[in-house]
């Protein structure tokens, strides 16, 4: 088991499971397409078990009646026939065993594939609010570590969970049929063994939980140290850091020893049970044989063979239980994702409705990220933006500028009130229709691995090279793209690592432009672009995007001072609307921002 | 980040050497290790002897003859035999417990040593090491790679030792029983080995493919879940899903093959051992018929032994992949440990000093509040003291992070003690590089940079860095209280000093508003602080260090312009009497600098104070009037 699995921080109680959360129906449906191997794997396992259970019987006959007890020479006919039977059985077991391994691999990998796909698709349907609820990191863990865990358990379920109990039952039946009195030995030992495993388990679980926590601890310390290595070095704190890491490492060792020690002492207990069983069988069985009371030597010998099979399979059953129990937590966490209902959907949409024009209206809009009137971050917003206008929004950190514009493409739904685009409530449009007409360049934007062209085509798959180029020219990206040796075919690498911040922002703008949207929203999208280029972008917007409503959120006054209207926001409220000159007169906040940037009225 | 993903399978390049190095670590426990080996031999022996004894017990029953012995006598013999079996098994169990307990000791202790050494070495590595690798890549040394070694020490090696001993033991016993029959068994054994090699080899091949395909799937998940919001804005859900389905299907295929080979080995080996049994039985029976062998005393125990082969063989082959990836991981760990540490040939140290009215500097054992550089001259065996003032001089510095790619092309500058020097220029112009050099995060050839007139390569790195404080754009706080974070600048700072520093940085007010004031715990990711607040704290941290030279690299970039105006006073107070290097995007905070250096392409193209530069009507003038802005 990999100890350093990526784990969620908020796992206070690592083994506390809420069974109500688990949606078994969802897991069951993941078998789809792999039903046949899922059924065949246990069937072949059962057949393998039958062969395996029969083999000791034949083996015994071969020895007892074939090779004999030394008083008579071996009976070669029996040796040959029983040998042949055993060979057939062994081949049977080999083939069925191999087949069941194959089917189980196909079934469990298929199951894992379906589950992963299901989760991924579910996440794709999530709204911003849904994603915020889980956080990216936790979603990634659920799709990777948790799925692997569940998949392994599924494999176990269709193989071991069938194999062990059936092995146990068959072997026990055989043993009882040979001599029921001697089987009482199992009856005495088995409960002790099960109880022992349960006790060890209950001691070990919380200890392992603690151990995992220590590992989390170490990982976050490491992360911190790596990220802040410049700080560490410039304050000459290397020794200080090493000393405190030593403590962390010692902590881990202690926790690990404490947890695994229990296993070290617990494991031999199982061995002990098996040996005790064996010795009892020999002693009591041996006495029976010698006294001639209802048992032959051959039977005793066979009985011993079953002894091991019975106890081993019992142990496997216990281990399976533990594993299933442990994976329940993963099951609960993935179920949570599957049962999350995407809260922005087309339920009330009119499929035919198209966005007629690019006007935007906010009517008495209140909005909070999580319910509660007192938690509204936008309060009573009324706003009319006419088609084709260019709007600037300015305000301090936390004034809800981003929140306001995110309501337009329905990235979040209003709490009360309504947002209208083209005169219709945005909830009347299909999400696709709405978002195709409203392009938004996010503050935290990303490019994906692939070429520049592939990334730009996100705006429109059918965009021609000319369209792509002209969008890039507007976004002032064409020149630097052409300066790369591969031009538009340049590979960006994951997360767009091969371009600078300003270049990335310009590519993101171009990507949005290729959509040819009716409304274009730029959320602080030119913060890393120099003012001259920024000005050129805005000029190009004015010339090329006539009729498009443009909304610009910016920190720099220069980015918005020439807008048709400027909205000043403070703590979730629109405090003023007007042109630059008007606001400089009447808005204190606006004036202060202007002064702090030392750029008076032109 | 495309760092190496967990479980990435690489063949180790020099397995033997790496194994030796690992062994050096385990070697610290050589006595315990010796006991482990003996205990393992003991437990294997007990298991084999136990099996043999069991057979003996059955023989006692089998050879019971009412004519020669009474039932009671036979029962007594049986009882003593059973007694021996119990003893053998018990001692076996004791051996197992002993060895597993010691292995746990060795394993956790070795790993702890690994982690500690790795961390200590890592802290000594030059910044270049960290700059050229992702954090994820370095983290993997502590997680995936260490984990693989753990698996190898606690499972891989013991199980291989155990399996090999079992095979050797069983083989020896068989040879004793019947050398002739053993020959046949060897034949079967070769067959089994072939099976293991073929199946195991194929399994290995698919295992590597499986690791690669799961890395692709997980990479895709990471990329597109992190960018899920962008996917939504562009309504690309369908295409993204399609892309995922493709990778997912591909992984399903390779993983199915890998898993098939992994699980198919058990039934094959288990049943081959039955086949082996049949063949041996038949051949044995023939031998017995021909009088070459005793059926009861020899053939039956021999048969039992012959079944002991398959399990250990299977186990060895299953451990093989694990050991390979552990060795590959260990190789990467040792590569980190063997990375050359930061070079420091500096011998000029920083000492407490007493300065008399004539300006003579003498060393003091106590803290005086004054510092001096203690400079020993080897040539004439004299020691001179130079007062620490904070004068920094660059003389025609040429520097590049990579060869043939210079970032600084002949930079000369001089900062007098107490001067505020501003560096202005586009990204990539070389501003941050200058601060990297003052700090000796990167080294330049001798004599090019001088601190208080001393070649900085002669100054002990730790002392040099102690005399400088940096406030960076990325703030990097540590998990802990606000107080602890500020104290990071000076571990001996009193609570009053901390508070004073916080007030200076204008952080005191918001700190007192936090739930526990200075004792509020902040997370490393700083989710409970705004970026601006984090920057204020890191300014306070630098203030408490109280160094003569301060470097502010975009230290206020995340503080909005209004707040920045508010803290400007505090900043001015902080900068008073210190040599300060300010790197800033915004021109507002560089205006009152003594000298503004405008950089472009690794060169200083303009220098002078604000008024001079405005009068000059050059680049700075353009910048200032927004005719051009920095990228």
Interface residues (C-beta under 8 A of the other chain):
Chain A: X2 X3 X4 X48 X55 X59 X62 X63 X66 X67 X68 X69 X70 X73 X74 X76 X79 X80 X83 X86 X87 X89 X90 X91 X93 X94 X96 X97 X98 X100 X101 X102 X104 X105 X106 X108 X109 X110 X112 X113 X116 X117 X120 X121 X123 X124 X125 X126 X127 X128 X131 X136 X139 X140 X143 X144 X155 X159 X218 X219 X220 X221 X222 X223 X224 X225 X226 X227 X228 X229 X230 X231 X232 X233 X234 X235 X236 X237 X238 X239 X240 X241 X242 X245 X246 X249 X250 X252 X253 X256 X257 X260 X261 X264 X265 X267 X268 X271 X272 X275 X278 X279 X282 X283 X286 X287 X289 X290 X291 X297 X300 X301 X304 X396 X397 X398 X409 X411 X431 X432 X435 X436 X439 X440 X442 X444 X445 X446 X448 X449 X458 X459 X461 X493 X494 X495 X497 X500 X501 X502 X511 X515 X528 X529 X530 X531 X532 X533 X534 X555 X558 X592 X593 X596 X597 X598 X599
Chain B: X1 X2 X6 X50 X54 X57 X58 X60 X61 X62 X63 X64 X71 X74 X75 X78 X79 X82 X85 X86 X89 X90 X93 X96 X97 X100 X101 X104 X105 X108 X109 X111 X112 X115 X116 X119 X120 X123 X124 X127 X130 X135 X138 X139 X142 X143 X144 X146 X147 X150 X217 X218 X219 X221 X222 X223 X224 X225 X226 X227 X228 X229 X230 X231 X232 X233 X234 X235 X236 X237 X239 X240 X241 X244 X245 X248 X249 X251 X252 X255 X256 X257 X259 X260 X262 X263 X264 X266 X267 X268 X270 X271 X272 X274 X275 X277 X278 X281 X282 X284 X285 X286 X288 X289 X294 X295 X296 X297 X299 X300 X303 X426 X427 X428 X439 X441 X462 X465 X466 X468 X469 X470 X472 X474 X476 X477 X478 X479 X488 X489 X491 X524 X530 X532 X538 X545 X560 X561 X562 X564 X565 X587 X588 X626 X627 X628 X629 X630 X631
